[in-house]
Structure formats: C-alpha cells, structure tokens
Amino acid sequence: MTTVLITGASAGLGAAFARGFAAKGCDLVLVARDKDRLDAVAAGLVREYGTASEVLPADLLDPADCAAVVERLADPVRPVDILVNNAGFGLPAPFPYSPVEDEERMLDLLVKVPLRLTHAVLPGLRARRRGAVLNVSSVAGLLPTGTYGAAKAWITAFSESLRVDMAPYGVRVLAVVPGFTRTEFQERAGMDVSALRDAVWLEPEAVVARALKDLALRRPVSITGRRYRAYALAARHLPRTFVAARMARKRRPPQGT
C-alpha cells in the first residue's frame, strides 16, 4: 500500500491531492495547522473512498512541529512513499512593503520547509528505489513576480535538479506549476483578484489530475491548461528586460506608502 504525506492538506490543492491519491487507494498522512479541518478532510475521504488517513496537525514554521513531520517522514517502520510539498502562503504587497518578518516566514515555508522535508524522505525512497516527491510551485515563478515568484522559481529549479539526481534510484520528482486556482490562497493573502476573468481560473481537481498524469509519465514539470502552457512557453522566450519592465508596472505599492 502506497502512503502519501501531504502538507497544507486541510483545503485547496492539498485537499484535492488527498482526494486524488485516495481515489487511487493510497493511505494518507495529512499535515496542516488546523486539526478540526484535517479531521473533516479525513472523514470525507473515509466516506467517499474508504481510505485510511493519519492526521498530523503541525505548524511547519514551528521548529518542534516541523521536527515531528520530519520524524514521520524518516520513520522506517511506517515508510512514506510519496511526499507532496504543498503548504504555502502569499503576501498582498510587493517587496519591501510587507513587514520583513512576514517575508522571512513566507520564504521559510516556501523554500526551507520543502528542502527539509524532502531531505528527510529521500533516504528511504532511495533505499527502496521507488517513490516520488511532488513540489507545488507556481507560474509566478516563471517571470519576475516578487519574492513569492522568486521562491517558486527556486522550488521549480530544485525539483528539476533533484529529478536528475534521483533518477538512478527510481525516485520520481515533479514540479507542479499551477496558474490561478480556485482555492482560499488569494483571500487569505488579501489579494484583490476581482478583475480576473473566469477563463484564467483553474479548478484544484484539474491541477491534481494533470499532476498525477504527468507523474505517471515521469515528466519534470506539470502545467495545467493550454493558456498556462502557452504562458510558460512565452516566458522562456521573451527578453527578460522586457518582461521585468512589464511586471514592475503591475506591482504597485500599497496606498499611503
């Protein structure tokens, strides 16, 4: 039986990944801060799929909680076969208009935590010569889009590099690169997305279905939708100076600064 540990599993893409893997008959370890919401997700998975779910409440920015997740990933008696690094948050204002403490917390959760959790799970995957790591990135990492985009650019590059290093051991690594997805992410970040057209939005289930298909095909990067695949292609070929100038015009400081 395959066991999958998912961070940020209480809602959004994390909960969608839980449903996607549960539909395949996997056992789950669900990680997030809110125990009540995790319990609700786990109960729903039992009702719909009959899948066992271990609930592991943890604030990954708390050293003790993060250490508990690291310990679970490294447990040889209860091995984790697939790690989904999904937890994250964004900030409403461009750098340096957010408090530096918030910037540091975001960077820790988007970069340091996935690095540490991946480091914990890999020895077991390598020894068993199977398994996978899925790192949820963003199309924001394809272009100069502030510190959030910079962190996501790192996670994509990290995933692609790790994929090469782990290939001889049969361990798959996938960077999941979604565009705007209908989750709580924007609301929790305080972002105004009212001007975005319906056509740009993705459903979490579509992102997960594409990711699981790309994982099975051993692709390095998963991008959902023709619009965003075209966006990624353009990002690779447009002059960086032109792109940076356009993105800078879109990022305005908060009023009153």
C-alpha positions as CSV (number, residue, x, y, z in Angstrom):
1,M,0.0,0.0,0.0
2,T,1.4,3.4,-1.0
3,T,1.5,6.0,1.7
4,V,1.4,9.7,0.7
5,L,2.2,12.6,3.1
6,I,0.6,15.9,2.0
7,T,1.3,19.3,3.6
8,G,-1.3,22.0,3.6
9,A,-3.9,19.2,3.3
10,S,-6.8,20.9,5.0
11,A,-8.1,22.8,2.0
12,G,-7.4,23.9,-1.6
13,L,-4.8,22.0,-3.6
14,G,-3.7,19.9,-0.6
15,A,-7.2,18.6,0.0
16,A,-7.6,18.0,-3.8
17,F,-4.3,16.0,-3.8
18,A,-5.7,14.0,-0.8
19,R,-8.8,13.1,-2.8
20,G,-6.8,12.3,-5.9
21,F,-4.5,9.9,-4.1
22,A,-7.3,8.4,-2.1
23,A,-9.1,7.6,-5.3
24,K,-6.1,5.5,-6.2
25,G,-6.3,3.6,-3.0
26,C,-3.4,5.2,-1.2
27,D,-3.1,5.7,2.6
28,L,-2.6,9.3,3.6
29,V,-0.8,11.4,6.2
30,L,-2.5,14.8,6.3
31,V,-0.5,17.7,7.6
32,A,-1.8,21.2,8.3
33,R,-2.2,23.6,11.3
34,D,-6.0,23.2,11.8
35,K,-6.8,19.8,13.3
36,D,-10.5,20.2,13.0
37,R,-10.3,20.8,9.3
38,L,-7.9,17.9,8.9
39,D,-10.3,15.7,10.7
40,A,-13.1,16.8,8.4
41,V,-11.0,16.1,5.3
42,A,-10.1,12.6,6.7
43,A,-13.7,11.8,7.5
44,G,-14.7,12.8,4.0
45,L,-12.1,10.5,2.5
46,V,-13.3,7.6,4.6
47,R,-16.8,8.2,3.4
48,E,-16.0,8.6,-0.2
49,Y,-13.1,6.3,-0.8
50,G,-12.7,4.1,2.3
51,T,-9.1,5.3,2.6
52,A,-7.3,5.4,5.9
53,S,-5.9,8.9,6.8
54,E,-3.5,9.7,9.6
55,V,-4.0,13.3,10.8
56,L,-0.8,15.1,11.8
57,P,-1.5,18.6,12.9
58,A,1.6,20.8,12.6
59,D,2.6,24.4,12.0
60,L,5.6,23.9,9.8
61,L,7.0,27.2,10.8
62,D,7.2,26.0,14.4
63,P,10.5,24.1,14.8
64,A,9.1,21.4,17.1
65,D,6.1,20.8,14.8
66,C,8.3,20.7,11.7
67,A,10.6,18.2,13.5
68,A,7.6,15.9,14.2
69,V,6.8,15.8,10.4
70,V,10.5,15.2,9.6
71,E,10.5,12.3,12.1
72,R,7.3,10.9,10.5
73,L,8.9,11.1,7.0
74,A,12.0,9.3,8.2
75,D,10.2,6.5,10.1
76,P,11.4,3.2,8.6
77,V,8.6,1.2,10.3
78,R,5.9,3.3,8.6
79,P,7.5,4.4,5.4
80,V,6.2,7.3,3.3
81,D,6.3,6.6,-0.4
82,I,5.2,10.0,-1.8
83,L,5.7,13.5,-0.4
84,V,3.6,16.4,-1.6
85,N,5.1,19.7,-0.5
86,N,2.1,21.9,-0.9
87,A,1.9,24.2,2.2
88,G,2.4,27.9,1.4
89,F,1.0,31.5,1.6
90,G,1.5,34.7,-0.3
91,L,1.6,38.4,0.7
92,P,-0.6,41.2,-0.7
93,A,2.1,43.8,-1.1
94,P,5.3,43.8,-3.2
95,F,8.7,43.8,-1.5
96,P,9.6,45.8,0.6
97,Y,6.1,47.0,1.6
98,S,5.4,43.9,3.7
99,P,7.0,43.5,7.1
100,V,10.3,41.8,6.7
101,E,9.2,39.2,9.3
102,D,6.3,38.2,7.0
103,E,8.7,38.0,4.1
104,E,11.0,35.7,6.1
105,R,8.1,33.5,7.2
106,M,7.0,33.1,3.6
107,L,10.5,32.3,2.4
108,D,10.9,29.7,5.2
109,L,7.6,28.0,4.3
110,L,8.1,28.0,0.5
111,V,11.8,27.1,0.5
112,K,13.3,26.0,3.8
113,V,10.5,23.7,4.8
114,P,10.2,21.8,1.5
115,L,14.0,21.4,1.5
116,R,14.0,20.0,5.0
117,L,11.1,17.6,4.4
118,T,12.5,16.4,1.1
119,H,15.8,15.8,2.8
120,A,14.0,13.6,5.4
121,V,12.1,11.4,3.0
122,L,14.7,10.8,0.3
123,P,17.0,8.3,2.1
124,G,14.1,5.9,2.5
125,L,12.9,6.4,-1.1
126,R,16.4,5.9,-2.4
127,A,16.9,2.7,-0.3
128,R,13.6,1.3,-1.5
129,R,14.4,2.5,-5.1
130,R,10.9,3.8,-5.6
131,G,8.6,6.7,-4.6
132,A,8.1,10.3,-5.5
133,V,8.3,13.9,-4.4
134,L,5.8,16.5,-5.7
135,N,6.7,20.1,-5.1
136,V,3.9,22.6,-5.7
137,S,5.3,25.6,-7.4
138,S,3.5,28.3,-9.4
139,V,3.5,30.1,-12.8
140,A,4.5,33.1,-10.7
141,G,8.0,31.5,-10.7
142,L,8.3,31.8,-14.4
143,L,8.6,35.6,-14.5
144,P,9.9,38.3,-12.2
145,T,6.9,38.4,-9.8
146,G,8.3,39.5,-6.5
147,T,9.6,37.4,-3.6
148,Y,6.8,34.9,-3.9
149,G,7.7,34.3,-7.5
150,A,11.4,34.1,-6.6
151,A,10.7,31.4,-4.0
152,K,8.6,29.4,-6.5
153,A,11.3,29.8,-9.1
154,W,13.6,28.1,-6.6
155,I,11.3,25.2,-5.9
156,T,10.9,24.5,-9.7
157,A,14.7,24.6,-10.2
158,F,15.2,22.5,-7.1
159,S,12.7,19.9,-8.3
160,E,14.2,19.7,-11.8
161,S,17.7,19.3,-10.4
162,L,16.6,16.7,-7.8
163,R,14.8,14.7,-10.5
164,V,18.1,14.2,-12.3
165,D,19.9,13.2,-9.1
166,M,17.2,10.7,-8.1
167,A,16.6,9.1,-11.5
168,P,19.2,6.4,-11.0
169,Y,17.3,5.3,-7.8
170,G,13.9,5.1,-9.4
171,V,12.6,8.1,-7.4
172,R,10.4,10.5,-9.4
173,V,10.4,14.2,-8.7
174,L,7.7,16.6,-10.2
175,A,7.3,20.3,-10.1
176,V,3.6,21.2,-10.1
177,V,3.2,24.6,-11.7
178,P,-0.4,25.8,-11.4
179,G,-1.8,29.2,-12.5
180,F,-4.7,30.9,-10.7
181,T,-6.6,28.2,-8.9
182,R,-9.9,28.4,-7.1
183,T,-8.7,27.9,-3.5
184,E,-8.5,30.0,-0.4
185,F,-5.0,31.2,-1.3
186,Q,-5.9,34.6,-2.7
187,E,-8.4,35.5,0.0
188,R,-6.0,34.5,2.8
189,A,-3.2,36.6,1.2
190,G,-5.5,39.6,0.9
191,M,-5.2,39.8,-2.8
192,D,-7.8,41.6,-5.0
193,V,-8.4,39.2,-7.9
194,S,-11.9,40.7,-8.8
195,A,-10.6,41.9,-12.2
196,L,-9.5,38.4,-13.4
197,R,-11.7,36.8,-16.0
198,D,-13.3,33.4,-15.3
199,A,-11.2,31.9,-18.2
200,V,-7.9,32.2,-16.3
201,W,-9.1,30.2,-13.3
202,L,-8.3,26.5,-12.8
203,E,-10.2,24.0,-10.6
204,P,-8.0,22.2,-8.0
205,E,-9.2,18.8,-9.2
206,A,-7.9,19.7,-12.8
207,V,-4.5,20.6,-11.4
208,V,-4.2,17.4,-9.4
209,A,-5.4,15.2,-12.3
210,R,-2.8,16.8,-14.6
211,A,-0.1,16.4,-12.0
212,L,-0.9,12.7,-11.3
213,K,-0.9,12.0,-15.1
214,D,2.4,13.8,-15.5
215,L,3.9,12.0,-12.5
216,A,3.0,8.6,-14.1
217,L,4.6,9.8,-17.4
218,R,7.7,10.8,-15.5
219,R,7.6,14.4,-16.7
220,P,9.7,17.0,-14.9
221,V,7.1,19.8,-14.8
222,S,3.3,19.7,-14.7
223,I,1.3,22.8,-16.1
224,T,-2.5,22.6,-16.4
225,G,-4.3,24.2,-19.3
226,R,-3.4,25.4,-22.7
227,R,-3.4,29.0,-21.6
228,Y,-0.8,28.4,-18.9
229,R,1.4,26.1,-21.1
230,A,1.5,28.9,-23.7
231,Y,2.3,31.4,-20.9
232,A,5.2,29.1,-19.8
233,L,6.5,28.9,-23.4
234,A,6.4,32.7,-23.8
235,A,8.1,33.2,-20.5
236,R,11.0,31.1,-21.7
237,H,11.5,33.1,-24.9
238,L,10.6,36.7,-24.1
239,P,13.5,39.0,-23.3
240,R,13.9,39.2,-19.6
241,T,14.4,43.0,-19.6
242,F,11.1,43.5,-21.4
243,V,9.3,41.1,-19.0
244,A,10.7,42.7,-15.9
245,A,9.6,46.2,-17.0
246,R,6.0,45.0,-17.7
247,M,5.8,43.1,-14.4
248,A,7.1,46.1,-12.5
249,R,4.3,48.3,-13.8
250,K,1.8,45.8,-12.5
251,R,3.2,45.7,-9.0
252,R,2.2,48.8,-7.2
253,P,3.0,49.7,-3.6
254,P,0.0,49.9,-1.2
255,Q,-1.8,53.3,-1.0
256,G,-0.3,55.7,1.5
257,T,3.3,54.4,1.2
